[in-house]
Amino acid sequence: MYRYEIGIPMIDREFGGLRAASNVLILAPPLTYAEHLAYRMACPRAGEWTIALSTDERAAEVVGAFRKQGAQRNQIGIIDAVTKSSVPTLRDTAKAKFVTSPLDLTSMGIKLSRMVEDMWREGVMADPPGPIPPPIRLCVNSVSTILMYARLEVTFKFLHVITNRMKKFEGIGIYILNSESFDERTIATIKQLMNIVIEVRTEDGRQSVERDFRVIGVRGRTTPWIRYFYDDGTLTIEEWR
């Protein structure tokens, strides 16, 4: 089965990345740059594609973040639920599709399916052909915003469809949830859909804010806490030995 390198040295080195059909929840408090950790994990390698479902940032900002990670523009598809509310005349393109708000889950789901189908077709027809099925990464930034617009039951149903779709297509999904904005029931409900959870924590030191994370569920194991830094658009993950 295909494996996806995710830019976390310990996971890529010891496990060869993540297995296809993995769904990963990044559970993080505010101001921890969780979106940049997600973009790093979801950044496509050669022969791969990434779809970003963005309820928090405009399409241009998301594309810029992936380009800083080294992705090519034609590898990235965006479903933007932010921009059309202020620019209603926007029209969809092959790699950028727009919905009116994060509440429009039906349109998000339809446009996600179409984009996946287009990327599959492009992958199958590539010369030389790449892996079959074509490897696709999904990044949802963020589940928190969807929960602000939709009830938990509605959000769960939407994510249930998407996570199953990623399993079916042998892709991987990365989903961000604010750990401090929702109660334990909500967090536990969303966790049910995931097979891997990344817990992020932050501590205020005397001179700086320290941030680290651990990965739970890779082959039944939990990694040690791994320190990371974000500065001027660059995310750096400390090597763990």
Secondary structure as a PSIPRED ss2 file (coil, helix, strand):
# PSIPRED VFORMAT (PSIPRED V4.0)

   1 M C   1.000  0.000  0.000
   2 Y C   1.000  0.000  0.000
   3 R E   0.000  0.000  1.000
   4 Y E   0.000  0.000  1.000
   5 E C   1.000  0.000  0.000
   6 I C   1.000  0.000  0.000
   7 G C   1.000  0.000  0.000
   8 I C   1.000  0.000  0.000
   9 P H   0.000  1.000  0.000
  10 M H   0.000  1.000  0.000
  11 I H   0.000  1.000  0.000
  12 D H   0.000  1.000  0.000
  13 R H   0.000  1.000  0.000
  14 E H   0.000  1.000  0.000
  15 F H   0.000  1.000  0.000
  16 G C   1.000  0.000  0.000
  17 G C   1.000  0.000  0.000
  18 L E   0.000  0.000  1.000
  19 R E   0.000  0.000  1.000
  20 A C   1.000  0.000  0.000
  21 A C   1.000  0.000  0.000
  22 S E   0.000  0.000  1.000
  23 N E   0.000  0.000  1.000
  24 V E   0.000  0.000  1.000
  25 L E   0.000  0.000  1.000
  26 I E   0.000  0.000  1.000
  27 L E   0.000  0.000  1.000
  28 A E   0.000  0.000  1.000
  29 P C   1.000  0.000  0.000
  30 P C   1.000  0.000  0.000
  31 L C   1.000  0.000  0.000
  32 T C   1.000  0.000  0.000
  33 Y C   1.000  0.000  0.000
  34 A H   0.000  1.000  0.000
  35 E H   0.000  1.000  0.000
  36 H H   0.000  1.000  0.000
  37 L H   0.000  1.000  0.000
  38 A H   0.000  1.000  0.000
  39 Y H   0.000  1.000  0.000
  40 R H   0.000  1.000  0.000
  41 M H   0.000  1.000  0.000
  42 A H   0.000  1.000  0.000
  43 C C   1.000  0.000  0.000
  44 P C   1.000  0.000  0.000
  45 R C   1.000  0.000  0.000
  46 A C   1.000  0.000  0.000
  47 G C   1.000  0.000  0.000
  48 E C   1.000  0.000  0.000
  49 W E   0.000  0.000  1.000
  50 T E   0.000  0.000  1.000
  51 I E   0.000  0.000  1.000
  52 A E   0.000  0.000  1.000
  53 L E   0.000  0.000  1.000
  54 S E   0.000  0.000  1.000
  55 T C   1.000  0.000  0.000
  56 D C   1.000  0.000  0.000
  57 E C   1.000  0.000  0.000
  58 R C   1.000  0.000  0.000
  59 A H   0.000  1.000  0.000
  60 A H   0.000  1.000  0.000
  61 E H   0.000  1.000  0.000
  62 V H   0.000  1.000  0.000
  63 V H   0.000  1.000  0.000
  64 G H   0.000  1.000  0.000
  65 A H   0.000  1.000  0.000
  66 F H   0.000  1.000  0.000
  67 R H   0.000  1.000  0.000
  68 K H   0.000  1.000  0.000
  69 Q C   1.000  0.000  0.000
  70 G C   1.000  0.000  0.000
  71 A C   1.000  0.000  0.000
  72 Q C   1.000  0.000  0.000
  73 R H   0.000  1.000  0.000
  74 N H   0.000  1.000  0.000
  75 Q H   0.000  1.000  0.000
  76 I E   0.000  0.000  1.000
  77 G E   0.000  0.000  1.000
  78 I E   0.000  0.000  1.000
  79 I E   0.000  0.000  1.000
  80 D E   0.000  0.000  1.000
  81 A C   1.000  0.000  0.000
  82 V C   1.000  0.000  0.000
  83 T H   0.000  1.000  0.000
  84 K H   0.000  1.000  0.000
  85 S H   0.000  1.000  0.000
  86 S C   1.000  0.000  0.000
  87 V C   1.000  0.000  0.000
  88 P C   1.000  0.000  0.000
  89 T C   1.000  0.000  0.000
  90 L C   1.000  0.000  0.000
  91 R C   1.000  0.000  0.000
  92 D C   1.000  0.000  0.000
  93 T C   1.000  0.000  0.000
  94 A C   1.000  0.000  0.000
  95 K C   1.000  0.000  0.000
  96 A E   0.000  0.000  1.000
  97 K E   0.000  0.000  1.000
  98 F E   0.000  0.000  1.000
  99 V C   1.000  0.000  0.000
 100 T C   1.000  0.000  0.000
 101 S C   1.000  0.000  0.000
 102 P C   1.000  0.000  0.000
 103 L C   1.000  0.000  0.000
 104 D C   1.000  0.000  0.000
 105 L H   0.000  1.000  0.000
 106 T H   0.000  1.000  0.000
 107 S H   0.000  1.000  0.000
 108 M H   0.000  1.000  0.000
 109 G H   0.000  1.000  0.000
 110 I H   0.000  1.000  0.000
 111 K H   0.000  1.000  0.000
 112 L H   0.000  1.000  0.000
 113 S H   0.000  1.000  0.000
 114 R H   0.000  1.000  0.000
 115 M H   0.000  1.000  0.000
 116 V H   0.000  1.000  0.000
 117 E H   0.000  1.000  0.000
 118 D H   0.000  1.000  0.000
 119 M H   0.000  1.000  0.000
 120 W H   0.000  1.000  0.000
 121 R H   0.000  1.000  0.000
 122 E H   0.000  1.000  0.000
 123 G H   0.000  1.000  0.000
 124 V H   0.000  1.000  0.000
 125 M C   1.000  0.000  0.000
 126 A C   1.000  0.000  0.000
 127 D C   1.000  0.000  0.000
 128 P C   1.000  0.000  0.000
 129 P C   1.000  0.000  0.000
 130 G C   1.000  0.000  0.000
 131 P C   1.000  0.000  0.000
 132 I C   1.000  0.000  0.000
 133 P C   1.000  0.000  0.000
 134 P C   1.000  0.000  0.000
 135 P C   1.000  0.000  0.000
 136 I E   0.000  0.000  1.000
 137 R E   0.000  0.000  1.000
 138 L E   0.000  0.000  1.000
 139 C E   0.000  0.000  1.000
 140 V E   0.000  0.000  1.000
 141 N E   0.000  0.000  1.000
 142 S C   1.000  0.000  0.000
 143 V H   0.000  1.000  0.000
 144 S H   0.000  1.000  0.000
 145 T H   0.000  1.000  0.000
 146 I H   0.000  1.000  0.000
 147 L H   0.000  1.000  0.000
 148 M H   0.000  1.000  0.000
 149 Y H   0.000  1.000  0.000
 150 A C   1.000  0.000  0.000
 151 R C   1.000  0.000  0.000
 152 L H   0.000  1.000  0.000
 153 E H   0.000  1.000  0.000
 154 V H   0.000  1.000  0.000
 155 T H   0.000  1.000  0.000
 156 F H   0.000  1.000  0.000
 157 K H   0.000  1.000  0.000
 158 F H   0.000  1.000  0.000
 159 L H   0.000  1.000  0.000
 160 H H   0.000  1.000  0.000
 161 V H   0.000  1.000  0.000
 162 I H   0.000  1.000  0.000
 163 T H   0.000  1.000  0.000
 164 N H   0.000  1.000  0.000
 165 R H   0.000  1.000  0.000
 166 M H   0.000  1.000  0.000
 167 K H   0.000  1.000  0.000
 168 K H   0.000  1.000  0.000
 169 F C   1.000  0.000  0.000
 170 E C   1.000  0.000  0.000
 171 G C   1.000  0.000  0.000
 172 I E   0.000  0.000  1.000
 173 G E   0.000  0.000  1.000
 174 I E   0.000  0.000  1.000
 175 Y E   0.000  0.000  1.000
 176 I E   0.000  0.000  1.000
 177 L E   0.000  0.000  1.000
 178 N E   0.000  0.000  1.000
 179 S C   1.000  0.000  0.000
 180 E C   1.000  0.000  0.000
 181 S C   1.000  0.000  0.000
 182 F C   1.000  0.000  0.000
 183 D C   1.000  0.000  0.000
 184 E H   0.000  1.000  0.000
 185 R H   0.000  1.000  0.000
 186 T H   0.000  1.000  0.000
 187 I H   0.000  1.000  0.000
 188 A H   0.000  1.000  0.000
 189 T H   0.000  1.000  0.000
 190 I H   0.000  1.000  0.000
 191 K H   0.000  1.000  0.000
 192 Q C   1.000  0.000  0.000
 193 L C   1.000  0.000  0.000
 194 M C   1.000  0.000  0.000
 195 N C   1.000  0.000  0.000
 196 I E   0.000  0.000  1.000
 197 V E   0.000  0.000  1.000
 198 I E   0.000  0.000  1.000
 199 E E   0.000  0.000  1.000
 200 V E   0.000  0.000  1.000
 201 R E   0.000  0.000  1.000
 202 T E   0.000  0.000  1.000
 203 E E   0.000  0.000  1.000
 204 D E   0.000  0.000  1.000
 205 G C   1.000  0.000  0.000
 206 R C   1.000  0.000  0.000
 207 Q C   1.000  0.000  0.000
 208 S C   1.000  0.000  0.000
 209 V E   0.000  0.000  1.000
 210 E E   0.000  0.000  1.000
 211 R E   0.000  0.000  1.000
 212 D E   0.000  0.000  1.000
 213 F E   0.000  0.000  1.000
 214 R E   0.000  0.000  1.000
 215 V E   0.000  0.000  1.000
 216 I E   0.000  0.000  1.000
 217 G E   0.000  0.000  1.000
 218 V E   0.000  0.000  1.000
 219 R C   1.000  0.000  0.000
 220 G C   1.000  0.000  0.000
 221 R E   0.000  0.000  1.000
 222 T E   0.000  0.000  1.000
 223 T C   1.000  0.000  0.000
 224 P C   1.000  0.000  0.000
 225 W C   1.000  0.000  0.000
 226 I E   0.000  0.000  1.000
 227 R E   0.000  0.000  1.000
 228 Y E   0.000  0.000  1.000
 229 F E   0.000  0.000  1.000
 230 Y E   0.000  0.000  1.000
 231 D E   0.000  0.000  1.000
 232 D C   1.000  0.000  0.000
 233 G C   1.000  0.000  0.000
 234 T E   0.000  0.000  1.000
 235 L E   0.000  0.000  1.000
 236 T E   0.000  0.000  1.000
 237 I E   0.000  0.000  1.000
 238 E C   1.000  0.000  0.000
 239 E C   1.000  0.000  0.000
 240 W C   1.000  0.000  0.000
 241 R C   1.000  0.000  0.000
